[in-house]
Amino acid sequence: MKKPKKSFLLHAFLFIILICLVYFAFITINLKNNPPPTPSSAVFHSFTTNASTITKNLDYNIWLIFTKVSTKSPLTVKFENLLYSLLNVSSVLLNFNIIVDEKSKSIALLKLTEIMVKANKSMNYKFYDVQDCARKITDIYDAMMPFFSSKPGTYYSDALFYISLGLYRVAPIKQKRAILLDCDLYFKKDVALLFEEFQWFKSTAFFGLAPELTPVYKHILHMYKRKHKTTFGEFYHQRPLSPSSPNHPKGFQGYNSGVVLVDFEKQRNSTEFSKIITKESVINMTEKYKFRGHLGDQDFYTLLGYEYPELIQTLNCGFNRQLCTWWRDHGYREIFDYYFKCDHPIVVLHGNCNTRIPMDYVNPQKNLTL
């Protein structure tokens, strides 16, 4: 048998190589035009950071303040837990509006991406520069700070304690309402339940807040209460306490600003509100009630509750179930539980004054009675 010539073998080898090249080229083009499906565990929902998209859903705007943080700071952990709990139980697409500084913005971006993958849900978000926001509420800060701040620090960080009062100036004009949240919250139930509270607002209400669940305002009002027979600062009773307090005959504990529902549209159209937040108005109210607070906008909301109760819709305590017990050990042990009691179903847990939220509070399988 004759051996094949070398030239024939060479041509055959080259032909095989050519066939392989054509095949791989075909596969590459096909994969490019028709990529393989992504495994379900790695599905990443679409999201956006531009303002035009964030206004498509007007009903579910959430505002957060996330500044002066590092990757390992407690606020970062709280921010992450809040976002995950919100997304995990939410039945609606949420629009997050986050006030940040430059360093905090990069951390927030990282956490937002991680949480959307972890929760397998989408969200819209937009960032707002903290110093720009502070400049827009300069007059409000100047009016409030002397009466409701304990330890003034840098300008913009102090100003943020009053941002909810001027948020209508910061928010896009297409936003008609929103909810401002502290970062030390945990959502046990759907945030849509909280948004539904807007439909129950009385026609005059600009804000919705739940009661303060400690005797802090009984403490602050001690001079006023010494001179006047009033239910201001008293815990809520089943029966009327005094006919001399027609607006709050069953007591009034004040408000907590960890969860604030805001109707921007009413604020923007109101000349009355513009007058109420002036320095002259604040001076008149604080002098009348001998009031010197330390909790920022929360103190002002409580004063509004005394003087202009029609401007605030009182939410039930389950929408802001605070856990701080500091006042129990500081002079009010005998009456503390009357303030702290909350009989409503819990939607939002609030770990205020750096209170850790125990897993017993979070676990939905346990029937918690507080």
Secondary structure, DSSP 4 states (H G I P E B T S, - for coil): -PPPPHHHHHHHHHHHHHHHHHHHHHHHHHHHHSPPPPPGGG-----B--HHHHTS--S-EEEEEE-S--TTSHHHHHHHHHHHHHHHH--S--EEEEEE-HHHHHHHHHHHHHHHHHHT---EEEEEEHHHHHHHTHHHHHHHHHHH-SS--SHHHHHGGGHHHHHHHHS-TT--EEEEE-SSEEESS-THHHHGGGGG--TT--EEEEEP-STHHHHHTHHHHHHS---BTPPP-SS---TT-SSSTT-B--EEEEEEEEEHHHHHT-HHHHHHTSHHHHHHHHHHTT---SSTHHHHHHHHHHH-GGGEEEPPGGGSEE---GGGGTT-HHHHHHHH---SPPSEEE-TTT----HHHH-TTS----
